[in-house]
Amino acid sequence: MAPVAVLVGVMGAGKTTIGRAVAAELGVPFGDTDAIIEERAGKPIPEIFVDDGEAAFRALEREVVAESLETFGGVLALGGGAILDEGTRKLLAAHTVVYLSVELADAVKRVGLGAGRPLLAINPRATLKYLLDQRRPLYLEVATYTVTTDGRDEAGITAEVVAALR
C-alpha cells in the first residue's frame, strides 16, 4: 500500500487543511506524520524539541515517514522539515508528491508568531524566511506537482490538487 498523494511544504503552506479536503474529495483517509509522531512520543512536538532535542525528533520523523510511505493508503501530509533527510527524499521518489508552495507574506499570516512551533521561537519572520529559502529547492526536488497557495482559497487549491491527482 502507498499513499494516494504525499503533501510537502513549509509550515503555513496548508498541508493539513488541504490534505483533509483532498482526502475527503477522493474518499480516502488523511494522515499527518506530525500527529503520528506526537502519538508515538506521547507528547506534542514542541515538548519533543525541548525534552529530547531536534536530532531525536528528526530520527523519529524519519522512522514515521518511512513507515507511513509503506503502509498508509490515503493522503499523507509530511512535517515541513521531513524533506531535509536525504533518505526521505529518496523514498519520496517512488510516490506522487504535491508541493504546496507559499511565499513568506502568506506563510506569516497563516502561522502568526509561531506559537507552538519550536523552530519559530525566536524571530519568527526571519526564521520562516530562512526555512523557505533553505527548503524550497528540496521541495521542488521531490515534487511531482507544485501548487501555489498564495492568496487562494481552500476550495480552489483543493480542486487543483484533485485535478492533478486524477
Backbone as CSV, one residue per row, in Angstrom:
resi,resn,N_x,N_y,N_z,CA_x,CA_y,CA_z,C_x,C_y,C_z
1,MET,0.845,-1.178,0.000,0.000,0.000,0.000,0.888,1.238,0.000
2,ALA,0.423,2.256,-0.680,1.171,3.515,-0.738,0.175,4.667,-0.694
3,PRO,0.616,5.822,-0.239,-0.280,6.976,-0.225,-0.760,7.343,-1.631
4,VAL,-1.979,7.839,-1.709,-2.518,8.374,-2.959,-1.709,9.600,-3.355
5,ALA,-1.349,10.387,-2.354,-0.523,11.574,-2.548,0.168,11.907,-1.241
6,VAL,1.348,12.495,-1.368,2.099,12.975,-0.213,2.223,14.486,-0.370
7,LEU,1.799,15.232,0.642,1.870,16.688,0.601,3.087,17.169,1.366
8,VAL,3.851,18.058,0.720,5.011,18.663,1.353,4.927,20.177,1.212
9,GLY,5.635,20.866,2.081,5.685,22.319,2.048,6.057,22.837,3.420
10,VAL,6.454,24.095,3.459,6.851,24.724,4.708,5.612,24.933,5.594
11,MET,5.829,25.164,6.882,4.697,25.435,7.767,3.911,26.625,7.217
12,GLY,2.591,26.501,7.266,1.739,27.560,6.739,1.341,27.358,5.291
13,ALA,1.866,26.330,4.639,1.521,26.084,3.232,0.105,25.538,3.084
14,GLY,-0.408,24.894,4.133,-1.760,24.341,4.080,-1.813,22.834,3.963
15,LYS,-0.749,22.147,4.336,-0.695,20.698,4.176,-1.835,19.985,4.898
16,THR,-2.112,20.380,6.125,-3.169,19.715,6.887,-4.549,20.099,6.358
17,THR,-4.789,21.370,6.177,-6.096,21.839,5.700,-6.410,21.280,4.314
18,ILE,-5.488,21.442,3.394,-5.708,20.973,2.023,-5.701,19.453,1.985
19,GLY,-4.821,18.842,2.764,-4.774,17.380,2.807,-6.093,16.774,3.232
20,ARG,-6.693,17.330,4.266,-8.003,16.825,4.720,-9.057,16.994,3.628
21,ALA,-9.052,18.151,2.985,-10.050,18.429,1.945,-9.861,17.515,0.728
22,VAL,-8.613,17.309,0.317,-8.331,16.437,-0.821,-8.721,14.998,-0.486
23,ALA,-8.380,14.545,0.705,-8.740,13.192,1.120,-10.254,12.999,1.113
24,ALA,-10.978,13.981,1.624,-12.449,13.903,1.631,-12.989,13.837,0.206
25,GLU,-12.436,14.655,-0.662,-12.869,14.684,-2.075,-12.603,13.350,-2.762
26,LEU,-11.490,12.720,-2.437,-11.121,11.447,-3.059,-11.702,10.236,-2.329
27,GLY,-12.283,10.463,-1.150,-12.861,9.363,-0.387,-11.828,8.432,0.222
28,VAL,-10.691,9.012,0.641,-9.625,8.228,1.265,-9.280,8.854,2.611
29,PRO,-8.579,8.137,3.477,-8.203,8.719,4.767,-7.115,9.786,4.625
30,PHE,-7.023,10.626,5.645,-5.973,11.633,5.726,-5.054,11.272,6.881
31,GLY,-3.766,11.407,6.664,-2.789,11.173,7.729,-1.775,12.295,7.776
32,ASP,-1.288,12.575,8.962,-0.316,13.649,9.170,0.821,13.066,9.997
33,THR,2.030,13.055,9.438,3.137,12.427,10.162,3.438,13.138,11.478
34,ASP,3.204,14.441,11.547,3.419,15.141,12.820,2.480,14.593,13.905
35,ALA,1.239,14.321,13.548,0.275,13.764,14.513,0.693,12.360,14.944
36,ILE,1.201,11.570,14.009,1.664,10.215,14.327,2.864,10.288,15.273
37,ILE,3.767,11.222,15.015,4.943,11.406,15.877,4.504,11.769,17.291
38,GLU,3.574,12.705,17.414,3.093,13.109,18.739,2.446,11.940,19.472
39,GLU,1.677,11.143,18.736,1.028,9.978,19.349,2.071,8.969,19.821
40,ARG,3.038,8.704,18.981,4.079,7.730,19.315,4.929,8.205,20.493
41,ALA,5.267,9.503,20.506,6.110,10.048,21.570,5.324,10.299,22.856
42,GLY,4.005,10.400,22.737,3.180,10.670,23.907,3.253,12.113,24.379
43,LYS,3.685,12.999,23.459,3.757,14.418,23.813,3.798,15.250,22.537
44,PRO,3.449,16.528,22.649,3.461,17.408,21.480,4.875,17.655,20.964
45,ILE,4.971,17.998,19.696,6.271,18.229,19.061,7.106,19.281,19.787
46,PRO,6.521,20.415,20.221,7.370,21.370,20.956,8.042,20.757,22.188
47,GLU,7.331,19.851,22.864,7.928,19.188,24.029,9.035,18.219,23.619
48,ILE,8.870,17.561,22.464,9.925,16.667,21.975,11.191,17.480,21.730
49,PHE,11.037,18.645,21.083,12.192,19.514,20.818,12.877,19.932,22.118
50,VAL,12.084,20.337,23.113,12.647,20.819,24.377,13.247,19.669,25.191
51,ASP,12.494,18.584,25.335,12.925,17.475,26.192,14.036,16.624,25.575
52,ASP,13.921,16.368,24.271,14.793,15.387,23.638,15.734,15.988,22.588
53,GLY,15.408,17.178,22.096,16.231,17.842,21.087,15.750,17.579,19.672
54,GLU,16.191,18.452,18.769,15.766,18.324,17.372,16.270,17.030,16.748
55,ALA,17.467,16.593,17.077,18.010,15.361,16.486,17.119,14.158,16.798
56,ALA,16.640,14.069,18.032,15.744,12.967,18.411,14.421,13.067,17.651
57,PHE,13.917,14.292,17.526,12.681,14.490,16.766,12.881,14.041,15.319
58,ARG,13.981,14.461,14.689,14.222,14.127,13.280,14.378,12.616,13.082
59,ALA,14.990,11.930,14.041,15.131,10.474,13.951,13.758,9.803,13.985
60,LEU,12.913,10.255,14.906,11.559,9.713,14.994,10.774,10.055,13.729
61,GLU,10.963,11.251,13.220,10.279,11.675,11.995,10.669,10.774,10.818
62,ARG,11.969,10.495,10.653,12.429,9.611,9.570,11.738,8.258,9.637
63,GLU,11.674,7.719,10.844,11.061,6.406,11.064,9.571,6.435,10.703
64,VAL,8.856,7.436,11.191,7.410,7.546,10.946,7.119,7.767,9.464
65,VAL,7.898,8.621,8.816,7.684,8.882,7.392,7.918,7.603,6.584
66,ALA,9.002,6.903,6.846,9.309,5.671,6.103,8.195,4.646,6.272
67,GLU,7.725,4.457,7.496,6.633,3.509,7.754,5.361,3.941,7.037
68,SER,5.035,5.216,7.125,3.804,5.727,6.530,3.821,5.603,5.009
69,LEU,4.971,5.812,4.393,5.073,5.693,2.942,4.857,4.256,2.476
70,GLU,5.068,3.299,3.363,4.854,1.892,3.023,3.459,1.390,3.361
71,THR,2.816,2.006,4.361,1.596,1.395,4.893,0.336,2.245,4.812
72,PHE,0.453,3.529,4.498,-0.723,4.407,4.535,-1.299,4.587,3.135
73,GLY,-2.589,4.352,3.000,-3.219,4.374,1.685,-4.057,5.596,1.367
74,GLY,-3.848,6.701,2.045,-4.645,7.894,1.770,-3.776,9.061,1.356
75,VAL,-4.202,10.261,1.758,-3.428,11.475,1.527,-2.591,11.707,2.783
76,LEU,-1.283,11.816,2.607,-0.359,11.920,3.729,0.352,13.266,3.711
77,ALA,0.265,14.007,4.806,0.983,15.278,4.946,2.245,15.032,5.769
78,LEU,3.372,15.518,5.263,4.637,15.408,5.992,4.913,16.712,6.717
79,GLY,5.620,16.622,7.825,6.073,17.817,8.515,6.980,18.610,7.584
80,GLY,7.034,19.917,7.775,7.766,20.799,6.876,9.229,20.467,6.706
81,GLY,9.863,19.904,7.739,11.288,19.609,7.665,11.619,18.178,7.282
82,ALA,10.621,17.353,7.025,10.873,15.940,6.716,11.775,15.767,5.500
83,ILE,11.686,16.694,4.550,12.453,16.574,3.314,13.928,16.923,3.503
84,LEU,14.299,17.377,4.689,15.712,17.659,4.954,16.549,16.382,4.940
85,ASP,15.903,15.257,5.222,16.604,13.979,5.277,16.751,13.391,3.868
86,GLU,17.985,13.127,3.469,18.237,12.603,2.127,17.538,11.264,1.892
87,GLY,17.518,10.412,2.909,16.842,9.120,2.784,15.354,9.282,2.534
88,THR,14.753,10.243,3.207,13.329,10.520,3.000,13.098,11.003,1.573
89,ARG,13.967,11.891,1.091,13.817,12.379,-0.288,13.919,11.221,-1.288
90,LYS,14.818,10.290,-1.039,14.947,9.134,-1.928,13.685,8.280,-1.903
91,LEU,13.117,8.075,-0.719,11.878,7.312,-0.610,10.730,7.996,-1.355
92,LEU,10.705,9.312,-1.310,9.621,10.067,-1.954,9.656,9.945,-3.475
93,ALA,10.790,9.579,-4.036,10.904,9.455,-5.489,9.922,8.432,-6.061
94,ALA,9.496,7.497,-5.245,8.573,6.456,-5.705,7.109,6.823,-5.482
95,HIS,6.837,8.051,-5.078,5.473,8.461,-4.722,5.041,9.708,-5.488
96,THR,3.731,9.917,-5.505,3.174,11.151,-6.061,3.230,12.203,-4.967
97,VAL,4.048,13.226,-5.191,4.289,14.253,-4.179,3.755,15.588,-4.683
98,VAL,2.934,16.228,-3.861,2.398,17.550,-4.178,3.059,18.561,-3.246
99,TYR,3.780,19.489,-3.851,4.417,20.568,-3.096,3.454,21.739,-3.063
100,LEU,2.993,22.074,-1.859,2.145,23.243,-1.667,3.075,24.421,-1.400
101,SER,3.223,25.261,-2.388,4.147,26.385,-2.332,3.467,27.600,-1.713
102,VAL,4.197,28.281,-0.841,3.684,29.506,-0.226,4.854,30.468,-0.066
103,GLU,4.592,31.738,-0.275,5.630,32.751,-0.092,5.549,33.292,1.331
104,LEU,6.550,34.042,1.718,6.709,34.492,3.099,5.490,35.232,3.634
105,ALA,4.953,36.187,2.890,3.842,37.008,3.396,2.644,36.150,3.791
106,ASP,2.253,35.215,2.931,1.112,34.361,3.249,1.446,33.379,4.366
107,ALA,2.661,32.843,4.368,3.056,31.909,5.422,3.003,32.587,6.787
108,VAL,3.498,33.813,6.863,3.472,34.550,8.134,2.031,34.774,8.595
109,LYS,1.151,35.152,7.676,-0.265,35.343,8.028,-0.862,34.063,8.599
110,ARG,-0.488,32.929,8.018,-1.088,31.645,8.410,-0.534,31.101,9.727
111,VAL,0.752,31.282,9.981,1.334,30.723,11.208,1.407,31.734,12.340
112,GLY,1.121,32.985,12.040,1.166,34.010,13.081,2.577,34.162,13.613
113,LEU,2.690,34.288,14.907,4.007,34.469,15.529,4.628,33.151,15.964
114,GLY,4.090,32.047,15.428,4.735,30.767,15.636,4.451,30.088,16.954
115,ALA,3.374,30.465,17.647,3.043,29.815,18.917,2.927,28.311,18.697
116,GLY,3.631,27.540,19.500,3.578,26.087,19.391,4.458,25.530,18.283
117,ARG,5.253,26.361,17.643,6.143,25.910,16.569,7.575,26.158,17.027
118,PRO,8.257,25.101,17.458,9.558,25.273,18.094,10.607,25.967,17.229
119,LEU,10.558,25.775,15.920,11.567,26.405,15.078,11.341,27.904,14.917
120,LEU,10.156,28.383,15.344,9.856,29.814,15.214,9.896,30.532,16.558
121,ALA,10.533,29.933,17.543,10.545,30.503,18.892,11.237,31.862,18.955
122,ILE,12.247,32.063,18.112,12.983,33.323,18.115,12.896,33.937,16.719
123,ASN,12.470,35.193,16.649,12.354,35.933,15.393,11.617,35.130,14.321
124,PRO,10.313,34.916,14.509,9.552,34.053,13.603,9.643,34.430,12.125
125,ARG,9.543,35.712,11.798,9.553,36.115,10.388,10.894,35.782,9.724
126,ALA,11.997,36.133,10.362,13.317,35.853,9.790,13.566,34.349,9.701
127,THR,13.143,33.627,10.717,13.336,32.177,10.715,12.511,31.528,9.611
128,LEU,11.274,31.973,9.457,10.422,31.410,8.413,11.000,31.701,7.027
129,LYS,11.534,32.889,6.834,12.173,33.229,5.551,13.358,32.302,5.302
130,TYR,14.173,32.081,6.323,15.310,31.177,6.196,14.842,29.766,5.825
131,LEU,13.797,29.278,6.515,13.290,27.934,6.238,12.774,27.826,4.813
132,LEU,12.057,28.845,4.357,11.561,28.854,2.973,12.724,28.779,1.987
133,ASP,13.718,29.623,2.184,14.865,29.660,1.279,15.651,28.345,1.297
134,GLN,15.824,27.788,2.485,16.591,26.555,2.643,15.860,25.355,2.036
135,ARG,14.553,25.283,2.231,13.810,24.075,1.887,13.201,24.076,0.487
136,ARG,12.959,25.251,-0.089,12.297,25.308,-1.401,12.963,24.399,-2.444
137,PRO,14.291,24.420,-2.597,14.910,23.537,-3.599,14.642,22.054,-3.315
138,LEU,14.555,21.692,-2.046,14.302,20.294,-1.688,12.859,19.903,-1.980
139,TYR,11.925,20.807,-1.713,10.524,20.541,-2.065,10.390,20.358,-3.571
140,LEU,11.036,21.231,-4.322,10.969,21.138,-5.786,11.617,19.845,-6.281
141,GLU,12.670,19.409,-5.611,13.360,18.170,-5.989,12.432,16.967,-5.892
142,VAL,11.590,16.912,-4.860,10.741,15.736,-4.646,9.366,15.858,-5.287
143,ALA,9.002,17.043,-5.752,7.636,17.301,-6.208,7.313,16.655,-7.550
144,THR,6.167,16.000,-7.585,5.565,15.557,-8.830,4.756,16.718,-9.404
145,TYR,4.043,17.408,-8.513,3.235,18.579,-8.855,3.538,19.697,-7.865
146,THR,3.506,20.931,-8.334,3.646,22.095,-7.464,2.372,22.920,-7.590
147,VAL,1.773,23.235,-6.452,0.547,24.033,-6.423,0.814,25.262,-5.569
148,THR,0.644,26.425,-6.161,0.838,27.684,-5.449,-0.402,27.979,-4.617
149,THR,-0.206,28.329,-3.353,-1.339,28.545,-2.447,-1.555,30.012,-2.088
150,ASP,-0.626,30.882,-2.452,-0.713,32.292,-2.056,-1.996,32.953,-2.562
151,GLY,-2.688,33.639,-1.640,-3.861,34.417,-1.997,-5.009,33.597,-2.533
152,ARG,-5.009,32.306,-2.297,-6.057,31.423,-2.831,-6.860,30.828,-1.697
153,ASP,-8.097,30.456,-2.023,-8.943,29.839,-1.002,-8.793,28.312,-1.045
154,GLU,-9.252,27.698,0.031,-9.127,26.252,0.192,-9.771,25.483,-0.962
155,ALA,-10.946,25.913,-1.398,-11.664,25.198,-2.460,-10.867,25.194,-3.763
156,GLY,-10.296,26.320,-4.121,-9.535,26.404,-5.362,-8.271,25.566,-5.325
157,ILE,-7.570,25.606,-4.205,-6.348,24.816,-4.057,-6.690,23.331,-4.083
158,THR,-7.739,22.956,-3.351,-8.166,21.567,-3.295,-8.522,21.054,-4.688
159,ALA,-9.269,21.856,-5.424,-9.685,21.455,-6.784,-8.467,21.242,-7.681
160,GLU,-7.462,22.111,-7.559,-6.258,21.965,-8.383,-5.496,20.690,-8.028
161,VAL,-5.371,20.419,-6.736,-4.655,19.211,-6.310,-5.408,17.954,-6.783
162,VAL,-6.714,17.939,-6.586,-7.519,16.778,-7.002,-7.406,16.572,-8.509
163,ALA,-7.481,17.646,-9.284,-7.363,17.535,-10.741,-5.999,16.962,-11.132
164,ALA,-4.955,17.393,-10.466,-3.607,16.885,-10.759,-3.520,15.385,-10.451
165,LEU,-4.153,14.966,-9.367,-4.079,13.572,-8.963,-4.910,12.662,-9.855
166,ARG,-5.940,13.222,-10.461,-6.793,12.400,-11.340,-6.194,12.365,-12.712
